[in-house]
């Protein structure tokens, strides 16, 4: 089951998102501030598939939270979707520059949110699969190169012997 962290300071919005995502079959952990989100990440060792993050929160805003997440190599690949009432282009661009995967404006349609969540989870899982397959291919190529090296080494002796015999035969003719 896919696990989602929701960081939203408005109780009504947070409850609405939690209910809808649970209905969609997700395991949801919700917090109401940025500091608590970072604490939950530490305790869970970053074991989340996606983060839904409000930007405007009283203690630590969403921009600060995403900076912490993206600075940690273990957490930097987790997709972050900003849920916010901020609509101006500067705020949107700032979020993307800090590493956000998407941006959903409040008020939002719950079906759109669920679709975006599913989409970004799929993209992240596909990216992990590609990286794993790439690493496996690299290992296979290294093993192939080692095998070719061993074969080439093992063939040098008999070929060298045959070459020497042919040289001796050509001298005797």
C-alpha positions as CSV (number, residue, x, y, z in Angstrom):
1,X,0.0,0.0,0.0
2,X,1.3,3.4,-0.9
3,X,2.1,5.7,2.0
4,X,1.4,9.5,1.9
5,X,2.4,12.2,4.3
6,X,0.1,15.2,4.4
7,X,1.3,18.4,6.0
8,X,-1.6,20.9,6.3
9,X,-2.3,23.3,9.1
10,X,-6.0,23.8,8.3
11,X,-7.9,20.9,10.0
12,X,-10.9,20.9,7.6
13,X,-8.7,20.7,4.5
14,X,-6.4,18.1,6.1
15,X,-9.4,15.9,7.1
16,X,-10.9,16.2,3.7
17,X,-7.7,15.1,2.0
18,X,-7.1,12.3,4.4
19,X,-10.6,10.9,4.0
20,X,-10.5,11.0,0.2
21,X,-7.0,9.5,0.0
22,X,-7.9,6.7,2.4
23,X,-11.0,5.9,0.3
24,X,-8.7,5.7,-2.7
25,X,-6.7,3.0,-0.8
26,X,-3.7,4.9,0.4
27,X,-2.0,4.7,3.8
28,X,-2.1,8.3,5.1
29,X,-0.1,10.0,7.8
30,X,-1.1,13.6,8.5
31,X,0.5,16.4,10.5
32,X,-0.3,20.0,11.0
33,X,3.0,21.8,10.8
34,X,6.4,21.6,9.1
35,X,8.4,20.7,12.2
36,X,6.2,17.8,12.8
37,X,6.5,16.7,9.2
38,X,10.3,16.6,9.5
39,X,10.0,14.7,12.8
40,X,7.7,12.1,11.2
41,X,10.1,11.7,8.3
42,X,13.0,11.0,10.7
43,X,11.0,8.5,12.7
44,X,9.7,6.7,9.6
45,X,13.2,6.9,7.9
46,X,11.6,8.7,5.0
47,X,9.3,5.7,4.2
48,X,6.8,7.7,2.2
49,X,5.8,7.5,-1.5
50,X,4.7,11.1,-1.7
51,X,4.3,14.3,0.3
52,X,1.4,16.7,0.1
53,X,2.6,20.0,1.6
54,X,1.0,23.3,2.4
55,X,3.1,26.3,1.8
56,X,1.7,28.8,4.3
57,X,2.0,27.4,7.8
58,X,2.6,29.2,11.0
59,X,5.9,27.7,12.3
60,X,7.9,26.5,9.3
61,X,6.5,27.1,5.8
62,X,6.4,24.5,3.1
63,X,9.4,26.1,1.3
64,X,11.5,25.4,4.3
65,X,10.2,21.9,4.7
66,X,11.0,21.0,1.1
67,X,14.5,22.5,1.4
68,X,15.1,20.0,4.3
69,X,13.7,17.1,2.3
70,X,15.6,17.8,-0.9
71,X,18.9,18.3,1.1
72,X,18.7,14.8,2.4
73,X,19.9,12.2,-0.2
74,X,17.6,9.6,1.3
75,X,14.6,11.8,0.9
76,X,15.3,13.9,-2.2
77,X,13.6,11.6,-4.7
78,X,10.2,11.6,-2.8
79,X,7.7,13.6,-4.9
80,X,6.3,16.7,-3.2
81,X,3.0,18.2,-4.3
82,X,2.3,21.7,-2.9
83,X,-1.3,22.3,-1.7
84,X,-1.7,26.0,-1.4
85,X,-3.9,29.1,-1.8
86,X,-1.0,30.9,-3.4
87,X,-1.7,31.5,-7.0
88,X,0.9,33.9,-8.3
89,X,3.5,32.7,-10.7
90,X,6.4,33.7,-8.5
91,X,5.2,31.3,-5.7
92,X,4.6,28.5,-8.2
93,X,8.1,28.9,-9.8
94,X,9.7,29.1,-6.4
95,X,8.1,25.8,-5.4
96,X,9.3,24.1,-8.6
97,X,12.8,25.5,-8.2
98,X,13.0,24.0,-4.7
99,X,12.1,20.6,-6.1
100,X,8.3,20.3,-6.0
101,X,6.8,17.8,-8.4
102,X,3.4,19.5,-8.7
103,X,1.3,22.3,-7.5
104,X,-2.4,22.1,-6.6
105,X,-4.4,25.3,-5.8
106,X,-6.9,25.5,-3.1
107,X,-9.8,25.0,-3.3
108,X,-9.2,21.8,-5.3
109,X,-11.2,18.9,-6.7
110,X,-10.6,15.7,-4.8
111,X,-10.6,13.6,-8.0
112,X,-7.9,15.8,-9.5
113,X,-5.8,15.5,-6.4
114,X,-6.1,11.7,-6.3
115,X,-5.2,11.5,-10.0
116,X,-2.2,13.8,-9.5
117,X,-1.1,11.7,-6.5
118,X,-1.4,8.5,-8.4
119,X,0.4,10.0,-11.4
120,X,3.4,11.1,-9.3
121,X,3.6,7.9,-7.4
122,X,3.7,6.0,-10.7
123,X,6.4,8.3,-12.1
124,X,8.5,7.9,-9.0
125,X,8.1,4.1,-9.1
126,X,9.0,4.0,-12.8
127,X,12.1,6.1,-12.1
128,X,13.2,3.7,-9.4
129,X,12.6,0.7,-11.7
130,X,14.6,2.4,-14.5
131,X,17.5,3.1,-12.1
132,X,17.5,-0.4,-10.7
133,X,17.5,-1.9,-14.2
134,X,20.3,0.4,-15.3
135,X,22.4,-0.7,-12.3
136,X,21.6,-4.3,-13.1
137,X,22.6,-3.8,-16.7
138,X,25.9,-2.1,-15.6
139,X,26.7,-5.1,-13.4
140,X,25.9,-7.5,-16.3
141,X,28.2,-5.5,-18.6
142,X,31.0,-5.6,-16.0
143,X,30.6,-9.3,-15.6
144,X,30.6,-9.8,-19.4
145,X,33.8,-7.7,-19.7
146,X,35.5,-9.8,-17.0
147,X,34.4,-13.0,-18.7
148,X,35.7,-11.8,-22.1
149,X,39.0,-10.9,-20.4
150,X,39.3,-14.4,-18.9
151,X,38.4,-16.0,-22.3
152,X,41.0,-13.8,-24.1
153,X,43.6,-14.7,-21.5
154,X,42.8,-18.4,-21.7
155,X,43.0,-18.4,-25.5
156,X,46.4,-16.6,-25.7
157,X,48.3,-19.7,-24.6
158,X,46.9,-22.2,-27.1
159,X,47.0,-19.6,-29.9
160,X,50.6,-18.7,-29.0
161,X,51.5,-22.3,-29.1
162,X,49.8,-22.8,-32.5
163,X,51.5,-19.7,-33.8
164,X,54.9,-21.1,-32.7
165,X,54.2,-24.5,-34.3
166,X,53.2,-22.8,-37.6
167,X,56.3,-20.7,-37.6
168,X,58.5,-23.8,-37.0
169,X,56.6,-25.6,-39.8
170,X,57.1,-22.7,-42.2
171,X,60.8,-22.6,-41.4
172,X,61.2,-26.3,-42.1
173,X,59.4,-26.1,-45.4
